[in-house]
Amino acid sequence: MSHVESKIENSFFAENLVSGPYERLFLEPGQEQQYIRNYIDFLDGRIEYVFRIEEYYNLMVVGLQSALGHVSLVVLEPEYVAKLPDFIQNTKIMFVVDDIEAVYRKAEKNGIPILQKRTPNIMGAQGRLELAPGYIIELAEATNKELFNPDIDALGLPPARKIIK
């Protein structure tokens, strides 16, 4: 079996990718501190951004980056998660792009359904595509630089730990 290397240049996001993919994870309030702490300590991760979206029950979004993979963590009570639009509840992955509309033009040419038009939000803007039935991709334009490099102490994380080898 021959090994063929996958390249971003050959992907749908070739000209527009800024960062990603980010796995989407929903946690209840109170669960996120230990998750973030372990992500930082055991995956050599870092917090990229933190923000809240008031119109969706004041949910908190935390962007985490690691050489092992990125996470877009949404912190919200389960009863409110159930009230979010289906396309938000069913988002599996997120990519930060420089131009959502440019990606949408490619999506239309390739028959990929657009589930959410480009919508301005606190991060900059967001949108959603359905790559396959039930597999929803969020697109984000991260233009609000005030959200980046947050005050980690404000998250109330448990004490840092070292990996025991």
FENCOR-V396035 format. One record per backbone hydrogen bond with DSSP energy under -0.5 kcal/mol. NH is the residue of the N-H (numbers start at 1). CO is the residue of the C=O. If there is no record, write none. Layout:
NH&CO ; NH&CO
//
This chain:
4&2 ; 5&3 ; 10&7 ; 11&8 ; 14&11 ; 16&13 ; 17&13 ; 18&96 ; 19&96 ; 21&94 ; 22&94 ; 23&21 ; 23&70 ; 24&92 ; 25&72 ; 27&74 ; 31&28 ; 32&28 ; 35&31 ; 36&32 ; 37&33 ; 38&34 ; 39&35 ; 40&36 ; 41&37 ; 42&38 ; 43&38 ; 43&39 ; 45&39 ; 46&65 ; 48&46 ; 48&63 ; 49&63 ; 50&147 ; 51&61 ; 53&59 ; 54&52 ; 56&53 ; 57&54 ; 58&53 ; 58&54 ; 59&53 ; 59&56 ; 60&75 ; 61&51 ; 62&73 ; 63&49 ; 64&62 ; 64&71 ; 65&46 ; 69&66 ; 70&21 ; 71&64 ; 72&23 ; 73&62 ; 73&71 ; 74&25 ; 75&60 ; 75&73 ; 76&27 ; 76&74 ; 80&77 ; 81&77 ; 82&78 ; 83&80 ; 84&80 ; 84&81 ; 88&85 ; 89&85 ; 90&86 ; 91&88 ; 92&136 ; 93&136 ; 94&22 ; 95&138 ; 96&19 ; 97&95 ; 97&140 ; 98&16 ; 103&99 ; 104&100 ; 105&101 ; 106&102 ; 107&103 ; 108&104 ; 109&105 ; 110&106 ; 111&108 ; 112&107 ; 113&111 ; 113&130 ; 115&113 ; 115&128 ; 116&128 ; 119&126 ; 121&124 ; 124&121 ; 125&141 ; 126&119 ; 127&139 ; 128&116 ; 129&137 ; 130&113 ; 131&129 ; 131&135 ; 132&135 ; 135&132 ; 136&90 ; 136&134 ; 137&129 ; 138&93 ; 139&127 ; 140&95 ; 141&125 ; 142&140 ; 143&123 ; 143&141 ; 144&123 ; 145&143 ; 147&144 ; 148&145 ; 149&48 ; 152&150 ; 154&151 ; 155&152 ; 156&153 ; 165&163
//
